[in-house]
Amino acid sequence: MTSAEVLPRETTGSQKARKVPAPPRAGKGRWAVRVASVAAAAGLWQLLTVTDARLWLRFDRLPTLDEIAREAARQLATQVYLLDLLQSLIRILTGFGLATVAGIGVGVLVGRSGRTRDVLLPLLEAVRPIPAIALVPVAILLFPTDEQGIVFITFVAAFFPIMVSTRHAVRALPTLWEDAVRTLGGGRRHVLRYVVLPGILPGVFGGLSVGMGVSWICVISAEMISGEFGIGYRTWQSYTLVDYPAVIVGMITIGLLGWLTSAVVELVGRRITRWLPRAEGSGR
């Protein structure tokens, strides 16, 4: 057997031995640290509230974990709590869904078309700095029902982060990719399908993650101002009734809902963009 015949086999064997290992996922140790950090914060809260600590901050006015747990168990057994939960989720999903479609569409148009950018961008940039919660009086006057106004506030809150992230992602695409498609005979539709939409996905999901968090902030605020149902409305009502354990339960519920919905957005983003290279230890 000649050396020329041996060399390809040796090269093939060395290539197989050089496979890049997959990045390690979050192990038991990392999850133990995360759980321990939450437990430590809860333990510190319990210590400060039980001892009625007044270390400039007045923890003597706050409920203990025992009182919060009893209130949470009481609310979980009622239909009102579940109704408020469902109402807030419907508002979030409706406003966020509309903002996703509109934000991505407008972001692509503004990023790709100079004429559309000249027409829409000045108006969008003039409205974007206005906090969505500041539009509550306008929403009350504009829409026939409070429910539609709250969804509108949620939509506005999520729209701008999604639109801006999409626009920047479109503008950041290498022109070489589009030139390659056009060289092969592709038209605008092919460029949009095979270059623009896949290329902007990481930036789009970054905007979606931010938009989801901002949506929760604004929908809760809108419920406090003009809602009749929802977690925000019930939390504010508990505060006016000086029911502080119920206030903390509402805050915990808001935090859990925000975390879960943001985690779903990030999970979907990671599944859709699984072709991207991942840094080691980036898995949850």
Residue pairs with C-beta under 8 A, 6 or more apart in sequence:
23 278
23 279
23 280
23 281
23 282
23 283
24 280
24 281
24 283
25 283
26 281
26 283
26 284
42 65
45 62
45 65
46 64
46 65
47 53
48 55
48 59
48 62
49 59
49 60
49 62
49 63
49 64
49 65
50 64
51 59
52 59
52 60
53 59
53 60
54 60
61 244
62 244
62 248
63 71
63 244
63 245
63 248
67 245
68 245
68 248
68 249
68 252
70 245
71 243
71 245
71 246
71 248
71 249
72 249
72 252
75 81
75 246
75 249
80 234
81 234
83 229
84 229
84 230
84 231
84 233
84 234
85 231
85 253
85 257
87 229
87 230
88 219
88 220
88 223
88 230
88 231
88 232
88 257
89 257
91 147
91 150
91 151
91 154
91 219
91 223
91 230
92 154
92 212
92 215
92 216
92 219
92 257
92 261
94 151
94 154
95 150
95 151
95 152
95 153
95 154
95 155
95 157
95 158
95 215
95 219
96 154
96 155
96 158
96 211
96 212
96 215
98 151
98 155
99 154
99 155
99 156
99 157
99 158
99 159
99 162
99 211
99 215
100 158
100 162
100 208
100 211
102 155
102 159
102 163
103 158
103 159
103 160
103 161
103 162
103 163
103 166
103 207
103 211
104 162
104 163
104 166
104 204
106 120
106 124
106 163
106 166
107 162
107 163
107 164
107 165
107 166
107 167
107 169
107 170
107 204
108 166
108 167
108 170
108 192
108 196
108 200
109 116
109 120
110 116
110 117
110 120
110 121
110 124
110 163
110 167
111 117
111 166
111 167
111 168
111 169
111 170
111 171
112 170
112 196
124 160
124 163
128 160
128 164
132 153
132 154
132 156
132 157
132 214
132 218
133 153
133 217
133 218
133 221
133 222
133 225
135 152
135 153
135 156
136 149
136 153
136 221
136 222
136 225
136 226
139 148
139 149
139 150
139 152
139 153
139 222
139 226
140 146
140 149
140 226
142 149
142 152
143 149
143 152
146 226
146 227
146 228
149 222
149 226
150 219
150 222
150 223
150 226
150 227
150 230
153 218
153 219
153 221
153 222
154 215
154 218
154 219
154 222
156 218
157 211
157 214
157 215
157 217
157 218
157 219
158 211
158 212
158 214
158 215
159 211
161 207
161 210
161 211
161 214
162 204
162 207
162 208
162 211
163 207
164 207
165 203
165 204
165 206
165 207
165 208
165 210
166 200
166 203
166 204
166 207
168 203
169 199
169 200
169 202
169 203
169 204
170 196
170 200
172 203
173 195
173 196
173 199
173 200
177 195
177 199
178 191
178 195
181 190
181 191
181 194
181 195
182 191
186 194
201 269
201 272
201 273
202 269
202 273
202 276
205 265
205 266
205 268
205 269
205 272
205 273
208 265
208 269
209 262
209 265
209 266
209 269
212 258
212 261
212 262
212 265
213 258
213 262
216 254
216 257
216 258
216 261
219 230
219 232
220 230
220 231
220 232
220 235
220 254
221 232
222 232
223 229
223 230
223 231
223 232
223 233
223 236
224 232
224 233
224 235
224 236
227 233
231 250
231 253
231 254
231 257
232 250
232 254
234 246
234 250
235 246
235 247
235 250
235 251
235 254
238 244
238 246
238 247
238 250
239 247
263 284
266 284
